[in-house]
Each structure stands twice: as C-alpha cells, then as structure tokens.
Amino acid sequence: MSFADRITRTPIPFDAEAGTEALAPFGDLPPETRQVLAGAAGCSPYLRSLMAREAEWLIAALSGPAEAALPALHDTLRPMPVSELKSGLRLAKGRVALLAGLADLAGVWSLEEVTGALTDFADLSVDLAMKAVLARELERGKFPGQSLDDLPQAAGMVALAMGKMGAHELNYSSDIDLIMLFDESRYEPADFPEARAGFIRATRRMTALLSEITGEGYVWRTDLRLRPDPSVTPVCLAMEAAERYYESVGRTWERAAHIKARPAGGDIAAGEAYLARLRPFIWRRHLDFAAIQDAHDMRLRIKEHKGLHEARMLEGRNLKLGAGGIREIEFFTQTRQIIAGGRDPELRLRGTVPALARLAEAGWIPAELAERFTAHYRALREIEHRVQMVADARTHCLPTNPEEFDRLARMCGESDTAAFRAAIAERLADVRQTAESFFAPGPAGAAAAADTEEEPEIIGRWRLYPALRSQRALQIFERLKPDLLARLNAAPKPEEAIAAFDGFLAGLPAGVQLFSMFEANPHLRALIVDIASTAPALASYLSRNSGVLDAVIGGTFFERWPGKAALTLELDRLLAESGDYEEQLDVTRRWFKEWHFRVGVHLLRGISDAGEAGQQYADLAEAVLAALLPAVTDDFARKHGAPPGRGGIAVGMGSLGAGWLNTRSDLDLIMIYDAGEEEASDGARPLPVATYYARLTKAVLTALTAPTAEGRLYEVDMRLRPSGKQGPVATSLSAFESYQKTEAWTWEHLALTRARAVAGAVPLREDVEAVRLAVLAQPRDGAKVLEDVRDMRRRLAEAKGRQGPLDVKRGPGGLQDIDLVAQAGALLTGSHARRTAQQLAAAARRGWLSREEADRLTAAHRLARAVLGVGRLLVDGPLSPETLGQGAREVLARETGLADLDTLLAELEARRDAAAAIIDALLDRPVALAETGA
C-alpha cells in the first residue's frame, strides 16, 4: 500500500505561501500526498529544508510502499566504508527524520511505528559506529587475543540502550541514552587494563562520530550519564564492575531505568546475559511498595531541579517533565511494574503502552485507567513530536505565544486552536490528578485517636522496635498510625487487639517495605487488625513471614481453592523456572508459606470451615511432596545416577494419609522403593541400591525440614516405617510386603488403615496400595486386636495426660481415642476407608457397633476436630479458656455453631463422656461381624 493510500489526516499549513513553494519538485505525486507535503512545509521550517534537500529521494520513497523505504536505507549503510560512514549516517538521519515526520503528520504510521523507525535507525547507527572505531583498534592489535574475526561481536563490547531508546520509543529529536559495557571474561586478567583502555577510547570515538555537528548535521546526541556513578567511572565499564555496583549500592531509580534496558549494538548475546544476571536487582522477589515513595521523591527532585513548579497556563508548559506530563505516565507505569514485576514476569515489558495493558490484564490497575493513560500518552507524545519537528529542537515545551500555538494546532490538523488547547489542558489535568493520588495520597487514615492527651505505654514503645529503627520506616508508620489505632480501637476488645498488634510489630525485623504496602493498600491494614484481634498465633507467624502478604495483593487470594492438581502444576512450573537446586528449595518455601497463610486467613474469616481447611492443608502438603520429590531426585541423580529400578515413592501415614491436617501438623511419612533386579545405580559415583535409596530419603527429609533463608517446610516423623526407629529409612517394596504380612504388630496394621501413597511414580503407588489392601483383607483374631488396642489406649493415657478442657486430642473420648477405635473397626472389618467417619461407618455396617454409636462418635470427633483446627490457628501454645481473647472466642463459636465458649465447653464434655463410654463398651464387647458389607 502506497503512502497516499494510508493517509488518515492532513496538517494544515501555518504558512500557506511557504507550503505552496515547497511543492514545486513534487508535481507528479498524488494530490493527497502533495497536500500533506504542503501542510508539513507550511508548518515546519526544518521539514521544509529537508524536503528541498532530499526531493529526489523522497519522491522515490513516497511512490513505493511506506514501510519499504527505511529498510532499503539501512541496507545502503551496512556495507558503507568506514571513511564514508560519518557523512552517510548524517545523510541517512535526515532522510529518516523526513519520512518519519511526514508519516507521523499524515497518520500513515502509528506512534509506535514512528518511534520504532527512529529507534531502529538509532540501533543501526550505534552498532555501525561502534564497529567502525573498533575495526581500527583491532587492526592495530589494541585488544589482546582479539582480531577482526571478533568484530561481529564487537570484541565483547555492547551498547545498552536505556530510556526511550531501550523501549523503542525515541522522540523525533531525542538524545540517546547508552550504558557502554564490555565482557571482561573474554580477556585474561593480565590483559584487562589494556582491553579496558581500548574500550574507553572506542567509546569516546564512537560518541564523537555520532554526536559531532558538521555541515551535514549530527546523527544522535549521545548521553552516557546513566552508567554507575558517572562522575567517577570511565565511559565504558566492565560488566562485572557494573554488576557489583548495582548489587551493593544500586538505587530505585536505577532499577526503574533498567526496566527499559536493551542491548542495541555490539555483542548482543553478552548484553542479554548481563541483563539476565542483573534481574534480581531490577525485579525484587517480594512486592515492592516502597518504590512508590522512592518514585515520588524522584518526581519532586526533578521538578525542583528543573524549576517545574505547578503551572496553570499552557504557555511554555513542559509536556515531558511538567505536572501531568509524559514522565508522570511513565513513572506511574514503571513504579507499578517495579512493585509487582518480581512476582509476575509478564509485567517486565519495556514499552509504556504494552506495560499499561499488561498491568490492567493482571488486575494491578483498572482497564479504564489503562485505556485513558494510553490515549493521553499517545496524544502527548504526538504533540511533543510536532513541537520538535518545527526546528529539530530538543525541546518538550509548548509554545509561548499565540502564533506558535496556532502552528502547533495546524500540524495536528486542528483549525480550532482554542479547542486544541482545551484538549491538552484536560489531558494534563487528568494525568496530574491520577498520578498525585497514586504517589502522594496524603496521610493514611483520619486523625482518629489523635485526641488522646498521652499515648499509652504500649504504643509509646513501638518507636523502639527494630521495624521502626530507620527514619523512613518511622515516617511511614506515623502516617499509618491514626488509621491503625482507629481500627484496633473498633475491635470487640481494643486492649487485646492492641496487645496482639504489639506482638506482631515487635516481631518484625524491618518495616519500610511492609509499611509502604500497608500505606498503598488499606484492605491490608484491615486484614492485619482482623488477624491481630482474633488470632495472635497467625499474627506472630505473619511478623516472621510478612512476605506472604504479597499474595493478598495478587488478586486471587480470596478466590476458591484450586485443588491439589492445580497446586502441583503451579509448583512444578515454578521449580522448572528456578535456576538451581538451592533456589528450588527457597522457591518452594516461599510458595508454600503464601498458600499456607491463605488457608489460615480463609478459615479465620469464615470463607472455609475447619473441615475444608484441613483438606486444604493436606492438599498443600501433597502438592509440595509431589513437586519436590522429583526435584530432589534429579539433584541426587546428578551425583549418583538415576534411581535404580522403578524409583521411590512417599507414603503418607496418620493425618496426611487420611487427608486432613491442621496449620501446625507434622508429616508422617514412609519411603518405599522398587529397584527390581538392579544392584546399584549407574552414575558418576554409583551406590548400592539400599544405600542409594537411604541417602535419597535423607535428601528428601533435608529438603522438607532444613531451615533455609526462607525457613522450613515441615517437621517429618518416620517412626511408622517398618521396624520403627530400628528399621531402614527407606524400605523396598518386597521387604515392605513381607514385613506387613508376617512381622508387623497390631499397631502397625492400625496405622496401615490410613496409609496412602502421595508422591512418586503411579505404578509403584498402585502396587503399594495393593499390598495395603491385601494385608487389611487378611483374617485376624478379633479378641487379640481388641486386647492390643486396649493396651495402646492405656499407654497413650500414661504418656501424656489431658491439658485442660480445650485439649480435645488427648484423654478418654478425645480425638486420639476415637481415631484409635475407628482404625480398629477398619482393621476388624477389612475396610478400605482411611478417614475416621468412613471407618466408623464401615464398622457399623458390619455390626461391630451400632449406627447410633457410630453417629455419636463421628459427631464428637467432628466437633473436637473443629476446635483443634481453629485452636492451632488462634494460639501457639495450649488452648486455654483463661487466655482466649474475645475475637478468638467468637471464631470458635462461629466454627462450632455454638453460642459462646461456656456452651462449647459443656458440649465438648458431654460428647467426650458419651464417646468414652461407647469406646469402653466396644473394647469389652466380643467381636461378632455380619457377613455382608466391606
């Protein structure tokens, strides 16, 4: 499609006579194209001069497809001799500026196509200039170990495009911001000083080639000041030195600047690898709301430095740096990216418009705001281009007189200057208001609690806590404190809520990031007050793991539980994206803590009940095991070879096997393997089969229990394995089968009723289940089973007695007692069931106990389990009526469906007594089973 066919708007000549005169060489072009040329020439002296100089080239360019002219121009530059490059680049720059200007004014190219064309030429000119000066140095042997064969990779030198060039957003008359680097790993240590000196010389000659003004103009004004500490560092740095700087003293504005960083010339692969290594500096692992204040401070410093205080008039208004200008939109976008880009890699986009769209898709900003800011950004950028087109001036300011405003309006195709001005003012005002509300929303909360004459002692000591030791943290917290105190004072028992919040605050190791998050997200303040006033244990956990609050901001925190399969897939993906084994362990812990916290908050707020929460905790544990077992095995196999035979599996016992855990549950596991006929592994350091699987099991235990920088996952108990502590930590399938069928004690068969393979190869898991079912189907002596159960019951009672009326686990009629008799019922009847209610129901169907007895035991178990599940979430130690706060009492009442704590205590005792009586009778009752049912 030709240029004329794509015209969507036409500039109106400001100087009609000049526009008409400029058309003389273009008589054969279509009328629509001539109209655009007349408008451009009548508005821009610079474009008019280029049209006169480049008439022949322009006619050829406009006669063909609009998108073909610049690639052809690039092709003429690539083979150009070094001696001609200085002139050739300047000539080409004028042609690029001319065609881009006309395509912009005529609407032939979108904003992205205009800025993309300018940026593509900048990339090419930087690459050609760099290699031209390097070629001379390489010919002279100034780079040890390098020759002209290394010129395609620029001997390890790379130009990192920053700012608008990095984002493919160059202005019509932009400078180009570059950071010049070289890959020091290409050079021997002894050769490093000589190589560095050569790259410094090459950088200076390259920038002179691009920036020097000759009779033919210049190519690009080049700015190298975005490099680390530019006042004291050379113009070209070793990559390793730059990395050390950013890792040690890099600032937020440098992180934001690197969002747009892109290798644009030289050794592109080395530049990409450098940016990959810098990724942890740019993109923080946790949500970084402190970046909001950093960006706001930067905005204020720019305005102060440039003298850009609030302006009510449009005359002379800076479209880039002024209030409501382009930089406000860029700051807004980049700050949102910095906040969340560490968690969401899809936010790591260089372009402003694509980033706004992605932020909206991810739920970080409203879609309407993204659309509005995109329209403002494009409109202001296009006006900025026209301001610069007038005289190829590096300016971002609107005209200062009516005549020049008329010229600008005509360049935009507007004949009504007043309406044009009004539209600009409206856009600037909207951007300013939105940006201010984001960066400087004012003090959080009202002046609630400010009328107290003197702070209570507990509040006064907050300033002494580690989280408030920095001045910045203290400033943010002082802005938050009125709102926090208002919310705490609105709790049912304010003193209890403040005391619990005090415990949370005292446990925080640092405060800037968390307080910044609270300041930007009022609903988080409501959540922490809710937790502090109801669940001190969860508040204490939160103070040690405040990073889990990132998940609350993510948008899906309060959605429905995704299920075990989805959790496993998500963790599998995260582990696959991790760099090494240690990172996989840390990633798993961070992921686990967020989901674990989510289950607790859902239970606390009544989104799920104790039964659902127990299932979710179990789902989470199984997802961890299912995803982590292959990762541990792969790491182990690197040293000792692949697992012999069919590999190993993890079998969940106890509560994990039954599929119900609480917030502080350990994992009861046994590890089973099947090596088949193999005797040893085949790796670099082979091991005998038994040793291999024993060490692999210990590696799995370490992965689960070892405290890393991100904490630990679970405590693990393996005492339910064959032969208990005396047995090997990993058991072969054949040994497991033989032991269970010929040697196992009754208590081990009771435990087997709950066994369930939870991780590892499916065929081996199926074989282990077949063994379990075969063992449970064996005929057994009912009287001997009951005798052993009575003995176990006695030992449990002697081991540790009941600790208060809310200890629902221990003692006659408690959870342990009911679980034990349910397992006995499953063993006596050969039931496949694993959960207590189903085991009791199976025993009732076979007549070992009545349906009424099963229902009463199940009801007692359900009530006790709800108290246990909620209680473990509410407090760290034993659940005691004397120490329970009002909020915790209300949660217990809601979860159990009883009016208050006294009613709950009475109901617990009544059900416990009834359950104990039933169990006493059952264990003394002869076993007589019906023949039907299973």
Buried (B, 14 or more C-beta within 10 A) or exposed (E): EBBBEBBEBBBBBBBEEBBBBBBEBBEEBBEBBBBBBBBBBBBBBBBBBBBBBBBEBBBEBBBEEBBEBBEEBBEEBEEBEBEEBBEBBBBBBBBBBBBBBBBBBBBBBEBBBBBBBBBBBBBBBBBBBBBBBBBEBBEEEBBBEBEEEBBEBBBBBBBBBBBBBBBBBBBBBBBBBBBBBBBBEBBEEEBBEBBBBBBBBBBBBBBEBBBEEEEBBBBBBBBBEBBBEEEEBBBBBBBBBBBEBBEEEBEBBBBBBBBBBBBBBBBBEBBEBBBEBBEEBBBBBBBBBBBBBBBBEBBEEBBEEEEBEEBEEBBEBBBBBBBBBBBBBBBBBBBBBBBBBBBBEEBBBBBBBBBBBBBBEBEBBEEEBBEBBBEBBBBBBBBBBBBBBBEBEEBBBBBEEEEBBBBBBBBBBBEEBEEBBEBBBEBBEBBBEBBBEBBEBEEBBEEBBEEEEEBEEEBEEBEEBBBBEEEBBBEBBBBBBBBBBBBBBEBEBBBBBBBBBBBBBBBBEBBBBBBBBBBBBBEBBEBBBBBBBBBBBBBBBBBBBBBBBBBBBBEEBEEEBBEBEEBBBBBBEBBEEBEEBEEBBBBBBBBBBBBBBBBBBBBBBEBBBBBBBBBBBBBBBBBBBBBBBBBBBEBBBEEBBBBBBBBBBBBBBBBBBBBBBBBEBBBBBBBBBBBEEBEBBEBEEBBBBBBBBBBBBBBBBEBBBEEEEBBBBBEBBBEBBBEEEEBBBBBBBEBBBBBBEEEBEBBBBBBBBBBBBBBBBEEBBEBBBEBBEEBBEEEBEBEEBBEBBBEBBEEBBEEEEBBEBBBBBBBBBBBBBBBBBBBBBBBBBBBBBBBBBBBBBBBBBBBBBEEEBBBBBBBBBBBBBBBBBBBBBBBEEEBBBEEBBBBBBBBBBEBBEBEEBEEBBEBBEEBBEBBBBBBBEBBEEEBEBEEEBE
